[in-house]
Amino acid sequence: MRFLARRSGACAFDWARPMDLRWGIARNERSTRPADEPDVWGSPGRIQIASNAMKITAVTAIPFAPDPISNPYLESVGMAASANYVAVKVDTDEGITGWGDSTCGPLSVASMVEEFGGMVVGEDAGHIEKIWQTLYHHFFVRGGPIQTSAISGIEMALWDIKGKAAGLPVYDMLGGPLRDRIWAYGRWDGITPEAAVEHAMSYVSQGVTALKGDPFDHQGQFITTEAEHKAVATLKAVREAVGEEVELLVEVHGRLTPAAAIRVGNAMESYRPFVFEEPVPFHNLDAMKRVADSVNIPIATGERLFTKWDYEDLLKRQIVAMIQPDVIQGGGIMELKKIAAMAEAQYVGFQPHAIHGPMDVLAALQLDASTPNFMIHEGGMKPWFQDAFIGDFPIQEDGYLPIPTAPGLGGSMNEEWLVAHPARSDAQGWLPPIGTLPSRQFNTWV
């Protein structure tokens, strides 16, 4: 554990000395350790810790876009099957490279990664919390997806470096594993009940025991009666096909009003959804609580919230049964550990939202393995991972993912492949925000 050993220390105390000199290195004093002395040494009356810190030498953002693929369901609900991503590479003076994921608005977040990179070059790569705090508090107006995503990509890469230097997977530095495999769900999406059933059964046949789907094919926050009935009928068809032993999660993406969400939730209750995810837009907690108090389905939300401060009110008001902080937009690995602990104190489950690149998914698995109130995993292998990723990416088997055992996050990105697949102007993942009612109301989904 080379990286960690440098930061252990020996100490001796002189209780007669002033308090500020008993604890910490004496003020304005520098170590003059002889060259033949060990790294850790001390003398009476002070604590001296010598450090040969691993320094950050470069931070690079690499926007990229995988080749487009056909996905009828995603296209039907306004999502492209290909989108832009942002990989983050952090180099050190010891030749250890870490990788992270800052996927959000690709060009804007890439610029912020580069800006932040200039601030952290020369810093100790092991001082992850210090770097996070420095970058977060850099602006007077702070928070939001661009800043937080840039910080998270760098922070992920620093954890990757720390683990690789120590020869340990990241979860071993977060308290160690609490489980030996990770329960993960598949999908039951489909533009018709028949298509949703076919999609669901393709996972059930592989032993998957939980599935999530969005049965709402409308755009805009106001739903038609036809679309509402179709959504309920789709869930009913999937439940009848998979049986009672498979858990079904219902995803809404905040596209209902409180009144519609209550009506739909009550209609879906008999099909026993595991959770009713983001039934109304996430901004209005009063609206979310109104739904939670009116339906007998556990509510989940959180993929569009940022950092611990966004979660405090949500959790204290006992609105949700499960939170879903995004590993990237949520603030990174350590920030999600803090959010998960806040949720644990309120008896709320934790499911990291990880739908982007390989390092994003691997970071979520480190959290899954080491977090007491973890419930279920989202995110897995995409076809392009096999070319973009170097290492053994975890593959779902019988409804579970193995815990990565390689040092760091569990692998690296293929830089040559990334450079050969630059970000594209036509890879936007959402259609124009126009609703489907005759009023053509603005679409609040995006």
Secondary structure as UniProt FT lines:
FT   HELIX           2..5
FT   TURN            6..7
FT   TURN            15..16
FT   HELIX           19..22
FT   TURN            27..28
FT   TURN            35..36
FT   TURN            44..45
FT   STRAND          55..64
FT   HELIX           72..76
FT   TURN            77..78
FT   STRAND          85..92
FT   TURN            93..94
FT   STRAND          97..101
FT   HELIX           106..120
FT   TURN            121..122
FT   TURN            125..126
FT   HELIX           128..136
FT   TURN            137..138
FT   HELIX           145..166
FT   HELIX           170..173
FT   TURN            174..175
FT   STRAND          181..184
FT   STRAND          186..187
FT   HELIX           193..204
FT   TURN            205..207
FT   STRAND          210..213
FT   HELIX           225..242
FT   STRAND          247..251
FT   TURN            253..254
FT   HELIX           258..268
FT   HELIX           269..271
FT   STRAND          273..277
FT   TURN            282..283
FT   HELIX           285..294
FT   STRAND          299..301
FT   TURN            303..304
FT   HELIX           307..316
FT   TURN            317..318
FT   STRAND          322..323
FT   TURN            327..331
FT   HELIX           333..345
FT   TURN            346..347
FT   STRAND          349..350
FT   HELIX           358..370
FT   TURN            372..373
FT   TURN            383..384
FT   HELIX           385..388
FT   STRAND          389..390
FT   TURN            398..399
FT   STRAND          400..402
FT   STRAND          412..413
FT   HELIX           415..420
FT   TURN            425..426
FT   TURN            438..439
//
